[in-house]
Amino acid sequence: MSETEAGKNAFKVNSLTHLDTASPVEGEVVWDAPRSLWNIGMFLTAVILGPLTVSWSALSIFIVTAGVTLCAGHSVGFHRRLIHRSFACSKGLERMLIWFGTLVGMGGPIWTIRLHDSRDWAQRQPDCHWFLRHGKPMLIDGFYYLNFKLKLRNPPGFDPGPGIADDPFHNFMQRTWMLQQLPIALALYALGGWPWVIWGVAVRVSACTTMHWFISNFAHTRGPQDWIVDGAVIQAHNVPLMAIPTMGESWHSNHHAFPSSARHGLYPGQIDLGFRFVQLLGILGLAWDIKVPANLPPRPGISPVTTRAMSVAAQGQALLSNPTPQ
C-alpha cells in the first residue's frame, strides 16, 4: 500500500457502504417522533421545574454529571473511541465509556455512529442536503435538528462492523438509551431528592443536547480555521469559547483535518480536556496506540490556511497539501 493510500484509509468514514450509488443531496425531512418527544419533555421539565428547584447542591450535581458524561462518555467514549478508533483499550473499558456516553441522553451508540458518519460523509461532498449543512437560520436549524431527521432518497448502506454491530452491550444501550436515565434518577433522588433529579437528569440532558446542536451549528458555519478539506461543501471551524464545556470537541477545524486523531486541540492554548482524559488512561495503562496527527499517515485532500498549521502534521504532509497561503 502506498503512503497516499494509507492516508486515505486512515481517514475514511468507517461505517458507510455503497457510497458509489449514494447521494447526499436529495431527501425528505420527516418528524422523528420518539427523539422529538424526548427532547421536548426534557426541555419543558428543565425550563419549568429547574428554576423552582435550583440550589447550590443541585447546580453542583448538574456540573459534575454533565462534565463526567460529556468527557468520558460523549467525547472520549462515543466520538474518539467508538467512531474514530483514535485509541485502543479493553472491551470492558470501552463498554463503560459507552455507558457514560449513553447517559448524556442524546441517543444510543449505534444511532450516534450512523448520524455522525452520514453527516461527515455528506459534508465532504461537493454538495449536500441543507439538513446536513445547517442550511437554515440558526433557530430554525435548531428546531429541525432536535425534532426531525433526514431520509435520503439514495442513502448509503450502514455497517458499523465487528465489535460494534455484534456487541450485545452496545445493542442493549441502543435499545434502552432513554431508560438508562432511570438508575441515575433513582440514585440522585435517594441522595438529594427531586432537585437533584431535575438538575442531574432533565436540566443536564436538555443542556447537553442543545449545546451539541449549538456547537455543531457554529463549528460548521463560522470561526477560525487552520485547515480546509479540499472540495468539501462544508468546512469546519474552531469555536474557542466552547473548548472547556465541549471537552475539546469545539476545535472542529482541526478535527475535520485529522478525524483519526485522539487530540483535537492541536496548537498552543487550545484546551482539550477529552484528550487529557485519554492521556490519563494511557498513563494508567488503560489506553494505548493513541493517535495524533504526527503519528498518523499523511492525509491527501487537506490544505493548510495558516502558517502554523503544518507544525503538527506528519512528515510528508506538505507533499500532499496545497501550499500554505502567504
Phi and psi in degrees as a GROMACS rama.xvg file:
@    title "Ramachandran Plot"
@    xaxis  label "Phi"
@    yaxis  label "Psi"
@TYPE xy
-73.8853  164.974  SER-2
-62.1101  -37.7775  GLU-3
-65.393  -42.7021  THR-4
-64.5392  -38.2324  GLU-5
-62.359  -39.6293  ALA-6
-65.6562  -40.6799  GLY-7
-63.0415  -44.247  LYS-8
-66.9864  -32.3378  ASN-9
-69.085  -21.4745  ALA-10
-121.022  18.8025  PHE-11
-76.1111  159.625  LYS-12
-77.3531  119.121  VAL-13
-77.7123  -36.392  ASN-14
-97.6085  -6.29858  SER-15
-95.6341  143.737  LEU-16
-128.537  169.301  THR-17
55.912  40.1564  HIS-18
-71.7927  -17.6561  LEU-19
-69.0801  -22.5353  ASP-20
-111.527  -3.60964  THR-21
-84.0299  152.571  ALA-22
-132.892  129.945  SER-23
-90.0959  10.7628  PRO-24
-99.822  -54.5688  VAL-25
-88.4335  132.93  GLU-26
-179.394  174.2  GLY-27
-122.768  132.532  GLU-28
-90.3306  122.526  VAL-29
-127.111  157.835  VAL-30
-68.1816  131.15  TRP-31
-99.6147  84.0055  ASP-32
-56.6106  -51.8157  ALA-33
-61.3135  -45.7207  PRO-34
-69.3319  -37.8562  ARG-35
-62.4668  -48.6973  SER-36
-63.7031  -37.7572  LEU-37
-61.3739  -49.9659  TRP-38
-65.3774  -41.0948  ASN-39
-65.3097  -43.1417  ILE-40
-61.1072  -45.418  GLY-41
-64.0176  -42.0505  MET-42
-64.189  -46.6979  PHE-43
-65.3418  -38.9754  LEU-44
-62.532  -43.4334  THR-45
-64.9477  -44.3075  ALA-46
-70.6245  -39.3913  VAL-47
-82.6421  -48.2341  ILE-48
-93.406  -21.4709  LEU-49
-56.1154  -52.2309  GLY-50
-64.0235  -27.3546  PRO-51
-79.6453  -15.9399  LEU-52
-120.892  8.46213  THR-53
-66.9493  139.819  VAL-54
-158.035  169.147  SER-55
-63.8169  -37.8338  TRP-56
-69.9836  -39.4296  SER-57
-65.7429  -40.5697  ALA-58
-63.5864  -38.5085  LEU-59
-64.1422  -41.8508  SER-60
-61.742  -41.6464  ILE-61
-57.9821  -48.3225  PHE-62
-64.3657  -44.6125  ILE-63
-66.7117  -49.1424  VAL-64
-67.0074  -38.2291  THR-65
-66.6979  -43.6713  ALA-66
-62.3776  -45.5213  GLY-67
-66.7733  -47.6045  VAL-68
-69.7338  -37.867  THR-69
-68.458  -41.9079  LEU-70
-76.5664  -65.0516  CYS-71
-67.1266  -34.4599  ALA-72
-89.9515  -70.5614  GLY-73
-70.209  -52.3119  HIS-74
-69.5869  -51.2756  SER-75
-87.3205  -49.4245  VAL-76
-70.2131  -59.8192  GLY-77
-68.9031  -54.1779  PHE-78
-81.8057  -57.4008  HIS-79
-78.6943  -30.3038  ARG-80
-92.5207  -62.7544  ARG-81
-70.6375  -43.2218  LEU-82
-80.2239  -50.1292  ILE-83
-104.774  -7.03  HIS-84
49.5345  45.8346  ARG-85
-82.9184  -2.80102  SER-86
-155.306  162.092  PHE-87
-107.157  148.677  ALA-88
-157.773  174.152  CYS-89
-70.1738  158.934  SER-90
-63.8234  -35.5498  LYS-91
-62.9952  -44.9325  GLY-92
-66.5383  -40.7332  LEU-93
-56.5626  -45.4437  GLU-94
-65.3195  -37.3548  ARG-95
-63.7528  -43.6088  MET-96
-64.0144  -38.1806  LEU-97
-67.5917  -34.8412  ILE-98
-62.769  -44.9476  TRP-99
-60.7535  -39.2814  PHE-100
-64.6093  -39.173  GLY-101
-63.5148  -34.9537  THR-102
-65.695  -19.6976  LEU-103
-56.9429  -34.8112  VAL-104
94.8473  15.475  GLY-105
-92.377  -25.1526  MET-106
161.566  173.867  GLY-107
-80.5595  170.506  GLY-108
-66.0672  -40.6839  PRO-109
-72.755  -39.4656  ILE-110
-59.9126  -40.9474  TRP-111
-64.5141  -41.5731  THR-112
-61.123  -46.7304  ILE-113
-64.1397  -44.697  ARG-114
-61.4149  -47.677  LEU-115
-62.3309  -50.7226  HIS-116
-68.5092  -35.902  ASP-117
-64.2738  -44.0546  SER-118
-67.7871  -41.0727  ARG-119
-63.0336  -44.4931  ASP-120
-62.079  -46.3345  TRP-121
-63.3164  -39.6548  ALA-122
-70.3868  -18.1212  GLN-123
-81.6553  -12.5103  ARG-124
-82.4477  166.97  GLN-125
-64.7586  -22.392  PRO-126
-154.979  155.967  ASP-127
-156.775  166.732  CYS-128
-60.441  147.061  HIS-129
-58.8432  -30.0199  TRP-130
-64.1025  -28.4818  PHE-131
-91.1397  -3.88628  LEU-132
-129.775  22.2955  ARG-133
52.388  52.8423  HIS-134
-88.0362  8.33124  GLY-135
-113.299  163.56  LYS-136
-53.9937  153.369  PRO-137
-52.8559  -52.0517  MET-138
-66.4376  -37.0711  LEU-139
-66.9656  -41.0064  ILE-140
-59.577  -42.7937  ASP-141
-63.2601  -41.4953  GLY-142
-59.8966  -46.6173  PHE-143
-66.0758  -43.7812  TYR-144
-59.5583  -40.4709  TYR-145
-86.4952  -10.0087  LEU-146
-131.033  -9.52261  ASN-147
-130.253  168.677  PHE-148
-140.343  160.684  LYS-149
-103.431  130.073  LEU-150
-109.082  102.111  LYS-151
-69.0546  146.67  LEU-152
-68.7217  -39.1306  ARG-153
-126.994  78.2593  ASN-154
-79.6302  158.006  PRO-155
-71.1937  160.432  PRO-156
-74.9611  165.892  GLY-157
-134.063  124.481  PHE-158
-146.997  98.6017  ASP-159
-67.2954  -12.5019  PRO-160
89.8756  171.827  GLY-161
-63.3661  146.971  PRO-162
88.7954  -12.4484  GLY-163
-123.954  -62.9136  ILE-164
-61.3156  -31.8365  ALA-165
-101.297  10.3134  ASP-166
-87.3977  116.023  ASP-167
-62.7807  -32.0512  PRO-168
-67.3709  -46.7235  PHE-169
-62.2525  -39.2912  HIS-170
-67.0724  -37.5728  ASN-171
-64.4775  -42.6643  PHE-172
-60.9031  -38.0281  MET-173
-64.8273  -42.7564  GLN-174
-71.2181  -29.1299  ARG-175
-118.596  23.4705  THR-176
-60.9788  -34.9412  TRP-177
-69.4363  -40.4644  MET-178
-67.3908  -17.6499  LEU-179
-66.76  -13.8847  GLN-180
-74.5969  -20.4389  GLN-181
-63.9163  -48.9852  LEU-182
-62.0753  -34.6508  PRO-183
-65.8715  -43.6818  ILE-184
-62.4428  -41.1579  ALA-185
-65.1916  -42.2756  LEU-186
-64.6874  -42.4719  ALA-187
-67.0135  -38.126  LEU-188
-63.5198  -40.8716  TYR-189
-65.4593  -32.2785  ALA-190
-90.073  -33.6218  LEU-191
-142.37  7.01659  GLY-192
75.5103  -166.448  GLY-193
-61.6916  -36.1199  TRP-194
-56.8358  -39.9663  PRO-195
-69.1278  -34.8565  TRP-196
-66.0658  -47.4447  VAL-197
-59.6714  -48.1978  ILE-198
-81.5775  -29.5954  TRP-199
-84.5788  -14.54  GLY-200
-121.356  -69.995  VAL-201
-64.7685  -49.9582  ALA-202
-64.8523  -42.7189  VAL-203
-62.0566  -50.2619  ARG-204
-62.3751  -44.4178  VAL-205
-64.4404  -43.4347  SER-206
-65.8059  -43.6402  ALA-207
-67.2754  -41.1673  CYS-208
-65.6002  -44.9376  THR-209
-66.4204  -40.6012  THR-210
-64.2789  -37.0846  MET-211
-60.9647  -44.5943  HIS-212
-64.3562  -44.5542  TRP-213
-59.6783  -46.6358  PHE-214
-66.3766  -40.4992  ILE-215
-60.4742  -40.7074  SER-216
-63.3131  -51.4378  ASN-217
-63.5805  -43.3786  PHE-218
-70.0572  -12.5482  ALA-219
-113.432  9.12397  HIS-220
-132.453  -26.1662  THR-221
-161.058  158.926  ARG-222
121.364  172.178  GLY-223
-69.5521  157.202  PRO-224
-139.604  150.842  GLN-225
-114.853  -20.9665  ASP-226
-139.007  153.469  TRP-227
-126.802  153.014  ILE-228
-95.9417  118.268  VAL-229
-59.7862  129.61  ASP-230
78.2936  2.30221  GLY-231
-83.661  136.855  ALA-232
-67.3481  -31.43  VAL-233
-116.822  127.872  ILE-234
-106.436  147.433  GLN-235
-91.9424  155.528  ALA-236
-132.883  156.669  HIS-237
-88.7255  146.177  ASN-238
-124.669  83.3832  VAL-239
-57.3807  -38.1599  PRO-240
-65.5528  -19.3049  LEU-241
-105.956  15.3199  MET-242
-62.0665  -42.7489  ALA-243
-72.7178  -52.2384  ILE-244
-64.0895  -23.8326  PRO-245
-94.3497  2.7375  THR-246
61.12  32.8357  MET-247
94.0428  -3.49783  GLY-248
-69.2486  -17.9171  GLU-249
-79.7042  -3.67967  SER-250
-83.0506  67.0442  TRP-251
-82.0451  -27.6716  HIS-252
-62.6552  -42.4255  SER-253
-61.4549  -42.9807  ASN-254
-67.5459  -40.115  HIS-255
-63.166  -34  HIS-256
-72.5294  -39.1123  ALA-257
-131.596  68.0073  PHE-258
-63.9936  -24.0172  PRO-259
-82.5663  -1.93504  SER-260
-81.7808  133.415  SER-261
-72.2806  -16.3207  ALA-262
-104.615  126.067  ARG-263
-102.248  -37.9768  HIS-264
-82.4603  94.2181  GLY-265
-93.9151  -18.094  LEU-266
-118.605  161.322  TYR-267
-52.5505  133.87  PRO-268
86.9338  -2.53362  GLY-269
-92.8749  98.2924  GLN-270
-69.6422  131.706  ILE-271
-139.548  86.9742  ASP-272
-68.5792  -29.7443  LEU-273
-62.4697  -43.1584  GLY-274
-68.3338  -35.7467  PHE-275
-61.7371  -36.6574  ARG-276
-66.8974  -40.9926  PHE-277
-62.1003  -42.0385  VAL-278
-60.3011  -40.5293  GLN-279
-62.1885  -42.9114  LEU-280
-59.328  -38.5573  LEU-281
-65.592  -42.0831  GLY-282
-61.4976  -36.9436  ILE-283
-80.0527  -1.81879  LEU-284
78.936  13.9  GLY-285
-95.6449  -12.2902  LEU-286
-137.604  148.245  ALA-287
-151.23  176.996  TRP-288
51.1476  48.631  ASP-289
-79.1105  119.698  ILE-290
-92.544  137.221  LYS-291
-136.027  164.076  VAL-292
-52.8666  -36.788  PRO-293
-66.7732  -26.5965  ALA-294
-107.86  12.3989  ASN-295
-97.5147  156.965  LEU-296
-62.4276  146.491  PRO-297
-54.6348  141.534  PRO-298
-107.849  122.667  ARG-299
-74.1195  154.18  PRO-300
91.4047  11.0771  GLY-301
-126.37  149.468  ILE-302
-131.565  135.937  SER-303
-74.5578  147.225  PRO-304
-121.831  1.45955  VAL-305
-131.839  159.88  THR-306
-70.1659  -24.062  THR-307
-85.0859  -13.3044  ARG-308
-54.752  -47.4772  ALA-309
-70.8904  -10.9383  MET-310
-64.7237  -20.537  SER-311
-101.929  -7.71919  VAL-312
-81.766  163.394  ALA-313
-68.8094  153.969  ALA-314
-59.6522  131.206  GLN-315
101.626  -10.5315  GLY-316
-63.1966  -36.3494  GLN-317
-60.9551  -28.2082  ALA-318
-73.4048  -19.4866  LEU-319
-104.049  -10.7056  LEU-320
-109.449  153.013  SER-321
-64.4851  152.692  ASN-322
-59.837  149.334  PRO-323
-66.6007  132.653  THR-324
-59.348  140.988  PRO-325
